[in-house]
Amino acid sequence: MSRVSVPCHVKGTVALQVGDVRTSQGRPGVLVIDVTFPNAAPFELQEIMFKNYYTAFLSIRVRQHTSIHTPVKWVTCLRNYCLMPDPHSEEGAQEYVSLFKHQMLCDMTNVLELRLILRQPSPLWLSFTVEELQIYQQRPRSPSIAFPKWLSHPVPCEQPAPLLEQGLPDPGKVSSEVQQMWALTEMIRASHTSSRIGRFDVDGCYDLNLLSYT
């Protein structure tokens, strides 16, 4: 499916302490990461992609744009998603993860902000988080372009009517006659003599019988 990345701002993690904060036994077992989209309008979330780093369970809450008469509230869209089958072993600790909108518990339209809640109950790991976070939305559809009717339904080309039906002479016949006329002209030109022909002179002399008197 076609998708496009949504620019986001990942805020710093907020740790929720587990145990006695006054002793060395206390350690953060839950981290909260807020993700905002300052340069994007409310959008429909398509996919969340990230690289895990020793996070055992992930929950996600979403804040969505609603009508002006409805107060904005946080809604849980993913609850305790398992990233490490055994929190005490490294299986899945550094895997790339993709979460799609069909896996969410609620509709993912008009998203304004996300809140990631990370949990790691095992004391074996000094730190945990998610890295390389990417948010994707479905690529907006291109607006349809209306074409003129004559372009959408071109008229089939009409066959030209026969020349004889239009009252015009046959080009082949005209060409043949022109060639015959040209050949006849060449024959006359070749047989033409350059000697002057007189009306009454015979061998350079005049015949008195041919002369007329006035």
C-alpha positions as CSV (number, residue, x, y, z in Angstrom):
1,M,0.0,0.0,0.0
2,S,1.3,3.5,-0.8
3,R,2.4,5.4,2.2
4,V,4.3,8.6,3.1
5,S,6.4,9.5,6.1
6,V,4.9,12.1,8.6
7,P,7.5,14.5,10.1
8,C,7.4,14.1,13.9
9,H,9.1,15.4,17.0
10,V,10.0,12.9,19.6
11,K,10.2,14.4,23.1
12,G,12.6,13.2,25.8
13,T,11.7,10.2,27.8
14,V,10.0,10.5,31.2
15,A,10.9,7.7,33.6
16,L,8.5,6.3,36.2
17,Q,10.4,5.0,39.1
18,V,9.9,1.4,40.4
19,G,11.0,0.6,43.9
20,D,12.4,2.8,46.6
21,V,13.8,6.0,45.0
22,R,15.9,6.6,48.2
23,T,18.0,3.4,47.6
24,S,20.0,1.9,44.8
25,Q,17.4,-0.8,44.4
26,G,15.0,1.7,42.8
27,R,15.2,1.8,39.0
28,P,12.9,3.1,36.2
29,G,10.8,0.2,34.9
30,V,8.4,2.4,32.8
31,L,9.3,5.1,30.3
32,V,6.9,7.5,28.6
33,I,7.7,9.1,25.2
34,D,5.4,11.7,23.6
35,V,5.5,12.1,19.8
36,T,4.0,15.3,18.3
37,F,3.5,16.5,14.7
38,P,3.9,20.2,14.7
39,N,4.1,20.6,10.9
40,A,1.3,18.2,10.0
41,A,-2.4,18.5,9.9
42,P,-4.5,15.8,11.6
43,F,-3.9,12.6,9.6
44,E,-4.9,8.9,9.4
45,L,-2.1,6.8,10.8
46,Q,-1.1,3.9,8.6
47,E,2.0,2.4,10.3
48,I,4.5,2.8,13.1
49,M,8.0,1.5,12.6
50,F,10.9,1.5,15.1
51,K,13.9,-0.5,16.3
52,N,13.5,-2.0,19.8
53,Y,16.2,-1.7,22.4
54,Y,15.4,-4.0,25.3
55,T,11.8,-2.9,25.8
56,A,9.6,-5.8,26.8
57,F,6.1,-4.4,26.5
58,L,4.7,-1.4,24.6
59,S,1.4,0.4,25.0
60,I,0.4,3.4,22.8
61,R,-2.2,6.1,23.5
62,V,-3.4,8.5,20.9
63,R,-4.9,12.0,21.0
64,Q,-7.2,12.8,18.1
65,H,-8.9,15.9,16.7
66,T,-12.6,16.1,17.4
67,S,-15.3,18.6,17.1
68,I,-15.0,21.9,19.0
69,H,-17.8,20.8,21.3
70,T,-16.0,17.6,22.4
71,P,-13.0,17.8,24.8
72,V,-9.8,16.2,23.5
73,K,-8.8,13.1,25.4
74,W,-6.3,10.3,25.3
75,V,-7.4,6.9,24.0
76,T,-5.5,3.6,24.4
77,C,-4.9,2.1,20.9
78,L,-2.4,-0.6,21.8
79,R,-2.1,-2.3,25.2
80,N,0.9,-4.3,26.5
81,Y,2.2,-5.4,23.0
82,C,4.9,-8.0,23.6
83,L,8.3,-7.1,22.1
84,M,10.4,-9.6,24.1
85,P,8.8,-13.1,24.7
86,D,11.0,-13.4,27.7
87,P,12.1,-10.1,29.3
88,H,15.0,-11.9,30.9
89,S,16.5,-13.1,27.6
90,E,17.7,-11.1,24.6
91,E,15.2,-12.6,22.1
92,G,13.5,-9.7,20.3
93,A,15.6,-7.1,22.3
94,Q,16.9,-5.3,19.2
95,E,14.4,-6.2,16.5
96,Y,12.8,-3.9,14.0
97,V,9.0,-3.7,14.6
98,S,6.2,-2.5,12.4
99,L,2.7,-1.9,13.8
100,F,-0.2,-1.3,11.4
101,K,-3.5,0.5,12.0
102,H,-5.5,-2.8,11.8
103,Q,-3.7,-3.9,14.9
104,M,-4.9,-0.9,16.9
105,L,-7.8,-1.0,19.3
106,C,-9.4,2.2,18.0
107,D,-9.8,4.2,14.8
108,M,-6.6,6.0,13.9
109,T,-7.9,9.0,12.0
110,N,-7.4,12.6,12.8
111,V,-4.2,11.9,14.9
112,L,-2.7,14.8,16.7
113,E,-0.3,13.2,19.1
114,L,1.0,9.8,20.2
115,R,2.2,8.6,23.6
116,L,4.4,5.5,23.9
117,I,4.5,3.7,27.2
118,L,7.5,1.3,27.5
119,R,7.9,-1.3,30.2
120,Q,10.8,-3.6,31.1
121,P,10.2,-5.6,34.3
122,S,13.5,-7.4,34.2
123,P,16.3,-6.0,36.3
124,L,19.0,-7.5,34.0
125,W,19.0,-4.5,31.6
126,L,20.4,-1.1,32.6
127,S,18.4,0.8,30.0
128,F,15.7,0.3,27.4
129,T,14.0,2.5,24.8
130,V,12.8,2.5,21.1
131,E,15.0,3.9,18.3
132,E,14.6,5.1,14.7
133,L,10.9,5.9,15.2
134,Q,9.0,6.5,11.9
135,I,5.3,7.4,11.5
136,Y,3.6,6.8,8.2
137,Q,0.2,7.9,6.8
138,Q,-1.5,6.7,3.6
139,R,-0.5,8.7,0.6
140,P,-3.2,11.3,-0.3
141,R,-5.1,10.5,-3.4
142,S,-4.3,12.7,-6.4
143,P,-7.3,14.8,-7.5
144,S,-9.1,13.5,-10.5
145,I,-8.7,15.5,-13.7
146,A,-11.7,15.9,-15.9
147,F,-10.9,15.6,-19.6
148,P,-13.0,17.1,-22.4
149,K,-15.6,14.9,-23.9
150,W,-13.9,15.0,-27.3
151,L,-10.7,13.8,-25.7
152,S,-12.3,11.1,-23.6
153,H,-14.4,9.7,-26.5
154,P,-12.5,10.5,-29.7
155,V,-14.6,10.3,-32.9
156,P,-13.4,7.5,-35.2
157,C,-11.6,8.7,-38.3
158,E,-13.8,8.9,-41.3
159,Q,-12.7,7.2,-44.5
160,P,-12.3,9.6,-47.4
161,A,-14.9,9.2,-50.1
162,P,-13.7,7.8,-53.5
163,L,-12.5,10.5,-55.8
164,L,-14.9,9.4,-58.6
165,E,-17.8,9.8,-56.3
166,Q,-16.7,13.4,-55.6
167,G,-16.7,14.3,-59.3
168,L,-12.9,14.5,-59.6
169,P,-10.8,12.8,-62.3
170,D,-8.8,9.7,-61.6
171,P,-5.2,10.8,-60.8
172,G,-3.8,7.8,-62.6
173,K,-5.6,8.6,-65.8
174,V,-4.7,12.3,-65.6
175,S,-1.0,11.4,-65.1
176,S,-1.1,9.0,-68.1
177,E,-2.6,11.7,-70.4
178,V,-0.1,14.3,-69.3
179,Q,2.8,11.9,-70.1
180,Q,1.3,11.3,-73.6
181,M,1.0,15.0,-74.2
182,W,4.6,15.5,-73.1
183,A,5.9,12.7,-75.4
184,L,3.9,14.2,-78.3
185,T,5.4,17.6,-77.7
186,E,8.9,16.2,-77.6
187,M,8.3,14.4,-80.9
188,I,7.1,17.7,-82.6
189,R,10.1,19.6,-81.2
190,A,12.5,17.0,-82.5
191,S,11.1,17.0,-86.1
192,H,10.9,20.8,-86.3
193,T,13.3,22.3,-89.0
194,S,15.2,25.5,-88.5
195,S,15.1,26.4,-92.3
196,R,12.8,29.2,-93.3
197,I,9.9,28.2,-95.5
198,G,8.8,30.9,-98.0
199,R,5.4,31.1,-99.6
200,F,6.4,31.7,-103.2
201,D,10.1,30.9,-103.6
202,V,11.2,27.6,-105.2
203,D,14.9,26.7,-104.8
204,G,15.6,30.4,-104.1
205,C,13.7,31.7,-107.1
206,Y,10.2,32.9,-107.6
207,D,7.7,31.1,-109.8
208,L,5.9,33.7,-111.9
209,N,2.8,31.6,-112.0
210,L,2.6,31.7,-108.2
211,L,2.8,35.5,-108.1
212,S,-0.4,37.5,-108.1
213,Y,-0.7,40.8,-109.7
214,T,-2.8,43.6,-108.5
